[in-house]
């Protein structure tokens, strides 16, 4: 690509990883129900993006889209809502380290979908990576099961979040080829917010009446890990290859675990440390692609 980036892409990627690493800590600091946190995260993120979306011809282009294109964007928003609802809820049951490790097995899911649905054969290296990551996840699950049944529930919820994240990434890679960043993320975030709000109301989760401190946390969760994290991360994909960006995701479990130790005094057990190292190694094996393209 000959177009020059207006900002160093590698620096933007670093900023996004640091920002995303704060998500689990900010969520754990909140006393609000998980669905309320997820709803406010997406609603406030949408409001922050609306002035940029409303400028220029973006609203007219959205209206001019075909019904299929609009439904596709809405579908991605639903998937993103499932991701945040399940992952944020998982933090109420299991440790930060276990949750962020499990939610980042999405490269494994993407590889399996590519093999069985998209017809892209999984090579030996990727198969080895999947096996190593699965073994590591099993070690974490066994360790968490020893701590309590609730931890295992949290791990499973985080895995649901990982599957949804994988679908979101697969869809985003295709849609971002024809849509600029703001035109893509704004309707997706808005749909996600509406789905989460509807789910919260159906479950009887209050969305209003929170004290100022909670609202400030909601704002921080929307601004830091969502706008400076997810959104900047999507921006960087324009100039940095997908394999490099995928590998960079491994920085979040490390960063989040360090922050959990410093802020929450939450130290992962030996099984989580061992299983986490194995899982991250497996994901790294899957995500890494040699320059030669050989397996």
C-alpha positions in Angstrom: 0.0 0.0 0.0 1.5 3.3 -1.1 -0.7 5.5 1.1 1.2 6.9 4.0 -0.1 6.5 7.5 -0.9 9.9 9.3 0.3 8.2 12.5 2.9 5.5 13.2 0.9 2.3 12.9 3.1 0.3 15.3 2.8 3.0 17.9 -1.0 3.0 17.4 -1.0 -0.8 17.8 1.0 -0.5 21.1 -1.4 2.1 22.4 -4.4 -0.1 21.6 -3.0 -3.2 23.3 -2.2 -1.2 26.5 -5.7 0.4 26.4 -7.4 -3.0 25.9 -5.4 -4.5 28.8 -7.2 -2.1 31.2 -10.7 -3.4 30.3 -10.8 -6.3 32.8 -9.4 -4.2 35.6 -11.9 -1.3 35.1 -14.8 -3.9 34.9 -13.7 -5.6 38.1 -13.6 -2.2 39.9 -17.3 -1.6 38.9 -20.1 -2.8 41.2 -22.7 -2.7 38.4 -24.2 -5.9 36.9 -22.2 -7.2 33.9 -25.0 -6.5 31.4 -25.2 -2.9 32.5 -21.5 -2.5 32.1 -21.6 -4.0 28.6 -24.5 -1.9 27.6 -23.0 1.4 28.8 -19.7 0.5 27.3 -21.2 0.2 23.8 -23.7 3.0 24.2 -21.1 5.6 25.3 -18.7 4.4 22.6 -21.3 4.9 20.0 -22.1 8.4 21.3 -18.4 9.3 21.1 -18.2 8.2 17.5 -21.5 9.8 16.3 -20.0 13.3 15.6 -17.4 11.7 13.3 -20.0 9.4 11.7 -22.5 12.3 11.1 -19.9 14.4 9.2 -19.6 14.1 5.5 -21.6 11.5 3.5 -21.4 8.5 5.9 -25.1 8.6 6.9 -26.2 8.8 3.2 -23.9 5.9 2.3 -25.4 3.8 5.1 -29.0 4.6 3.9 -27.9 3.7 0.4 -26.6 0.3 1.4 -28.5 -2.8 0.3 -30.7 -4.6 2.7 -28.2 -7.5 2.8 -25.4 -5.2 3.6 -27.4 -3.5 6.4 -28.4 -6.9 7.9 -24.7 -8.0 7.7 -23.6 -5.0 9.8 -26.5 -5.6 12.2 -25.5 -9.2 12.5 -21.9 -8.3 13.4 -23.3 -6.0 16.0 -25.3 -8.8 17.5 -22.2 -11.0 17.6 -20.2 -8.2 19.3 -23.0 -8.0 21.9 -22.7 -11.7 22.6 -18.9 -11.3 23.0 -19.1 -8.6 25.6 -22.1 -10.0 27.4 -20.4 -13.4 27.9 -16.9 -12.1 28.5 -17.8 -9.3 30.9 -20.0 -11.8 32.9 -17.1 -14.3 33.0 -15.1 -11.8 35.1 -17.7 -12.2 37.9 -16.8 -15.9 38.2 -13.1 -16.5 37.3 -9.8 -14.7 37.6 -8.7 -11.9 35.3 -5.8 -14.1 34.0 -8.1 -17.1 33.1 -10.7 -14.9 31.5 -8.5 -12.9 29.2 -6.5 -16.0 28.2 -9.6 -18.0 27.3 -11.2 -15.1 25.4 -8.1 -14.8 23.2 -8.3 -18.3 21.8 -10.2 -16.8 18.9 -7.2 -17.4 16.4 -7.8 -21.1 17.1 -11.5 -20.7 16.3 -10.7 -18.7 13.2 -8.3 -21.4 12.0 -10.9 -24.1 12.5 -13.6 -22.1 10.6 -11.1 -21.5 7.8 -10.4 -25.2 7.5 -13.9 -26.7 7.8 -16.1 -23.8 6.3 -13.8 -21.7 4.1 -11.8 -24.6 2.7 -8.5 -23.2 3.7 -6.4 -26.2 4.9 -5.0 -26.0 8.4 -1.3 -26.9 8.1 0.9 -28.9 10.4 2.1 -25.9 12.3 -1.4 -24.6 13.0 -2.5 -28.1 14.0 0.4 -28.2 16.5 -0.6 -24.8 17.8 -4.2 -25.8 18.3 -3.1 -29.0 20.2 -0.7 -27.0 22.5 -3.3 -24.3 23.2 -6.0 -26.9 23.9 -3.7 -28.6 26.4 -3.0 -25.3 28.1 -6.7 -24.4 28.3 -7.3 -27.9 29.8 -4.6 -27.2 32.5 -6.2 -23.8 33.3 -9.7 -25.4 33.5 -8.5 -28.2 35.8 -6.8 -25.6 38.0 -10.0 -23.5 38.1 -12.1 -26.5 38.8 -10.0 -27.2 41.9 -10.7 -23.6 43.1 -14.5 -23.9 42.6 -17.3 -24.7 40.1 -17.9 -21.0 39.6 -14.5 -20.5 38.1 -15.2 -23.2 35.5 -18.4 -21.4 34.6 -16.4 -18.2 34.1 -14.0 -20.1 31.8 -16.8 -21.4 29.7 -18.4 -17.9 29.4 -15.1 -16.6 28.3 -14.8 -19.3 25.7 -18.2 -18.2 24.3 -16.8 -14.7 24.1 -13.8 -16.1 22.2 -16.0 -17.8 19.6 -18.0 -14.5 19.2 -14.8 -12.5 18.9 -13.6 -14.9 16.2 -16.8 -14.4 14.2 -16.5 -10.6 14.7 -12.9 -10.6 13.4 -13.7 -12.8 10.4 -16.6 -10.5 9.4 -14.7 -7.3 10.1 -11.8 -8.4 7.9 -14.2 -8.7 5.0 -16.4 -5.6 5.6 -13.4 -3.3 6.3 -12.3 -3.8 2.7 -15.2 -1.7 1.5 -16.0 0.5 4.5 -13.8 3.1 6.3 -13.3 2.7 10.0 -16.0 5.0 11.3 -18.6 3.9 8.7 -18.0 0.3 9.9 -17.7 0.5 13.7 -20.4 3.1 14.4 -23.4 1.1 13.2 -21.9 -2.1 14.6 -21.4 -0.5 18.0 -24.9 1.0 17.9 -26.5 -2.3 17.1 -24.5 -4.0 19.9 -25.6 -1.3 22.3 -29.3 -1.8 21.4 -29.0 -5.6 21.7 -27.3 -5.4 25.1 -29.9 -2.8 26.3 -32.8 -5.0 25.2 -31.1 -8.0 26.9 -30.6 -6.0 30.1 -34.3 -4.9 30.2 -35.5 -8.5 29.5 -33.3 -9.8 32.4 -34.5 -7.0 34.7 -31.0 -5.4 34.9 -31.3 -1.7 35.7 -29.5 0.7 33.3 -30.1 3.9 35.2 -29.8 5.2 38.7 -26.1 4.5 39.2 -23.9 6.8 41.3 -21.5 9.2 39.7 -18.5 7.0 40.4 -20.1 4.1 38.5 -20.9 6.4 35.6 -17.3 7.6 35.5 -16.2 4.0 35.3 -18.6 3.3 32.5 -17.2 6.3 30.7 -13.6 5.1 31.3 -14.4 1.6 30.0 -15.9 3.1 26.8 -13.1 5.6 26.2 -10.0 3.6 27.1 -10.4 -0.1 26.1 -13.1 0.5 23.5 -12.2 3.8 21.6 -8.4 3.7 22.2 -8.3 -0.1 22.3 -10.7 -1.8 19.9 -11.3 1.1 17.5 -7.6 2.1 17.2 -6.8 -1.6 16.8 -9.2 -1.7 13.8 -7.6 1.4 12.4 -4.1 -0.2 12.6 -5.3 -3.1 10.4 -5.1 -0.7 7.4 -1.3 -0.5 7.6 -0.3 -3.6 9.6 -0.8 -7.2 8.4 -3.4 -9.3 10.1 -0.8 -11.9 11.4 1.2 -9.2 13.1 -1.9 -7.7 14.7 -3.1 -11.2 15.8 0.2 -11.9 17.5 0.0 -8.5 19.2 -3.3 -9.7 20.9 -1.1 -11.9 23.1 -0.1 -8.7 24.9 -3.5 -8.2 26.5 -3.5 -11.3 28.7 0.0 -10.4 29.9 -0.8 -6.8 30.5 -4.2 -7.5 32.2 -2.6 -10.1 34.5 0.1 -7.7 35.5 -2.5 -4.9 36.2 -4.7 -7.4 38.1 -1.7 -8.2 40.4 -0.9 -4.5 40.9 -4.5 -3.0 41.2 -6.5 -6.0 42.5 -3.8 -7.9 44.3 -5.0 -10.9 42.2 -2.2 -13.4 41.7 -2.8 -16.3 39.3 -2.2 -19.8 40.7 0.5 -22.1 39.4 -1.9 -24.1 37.2 -3.2 -20.8 35.5 0.4 -19.7 35.0 1.4 -23.0 33.4 -1.7 -23.4 31.4 -1.6 -19.7 30.4 1.9 -20.0 29.1 1.0 -23.1 27.1 -2.2 -21.5 25.7 -0.4 -18.3 24.7 2.4 -20.4 23.0 -0.2 -22.4 21.1 -2.0 -19.2 19.9 1.4 -17.7 18.9 2.1 -20.8 16.9 -1.2 -20.5 15.1 -1.1 -16.8 14.5 2.5 -16.6 13.3 3.1 -16.9 9.6 6.7 -17.0 8.4 7.7 -14.5 5.7 8.2 -17.3 3.2 4.6 -18.5 3.7 5.8 -22.1 4.4 4.4 -24.2 7.2 
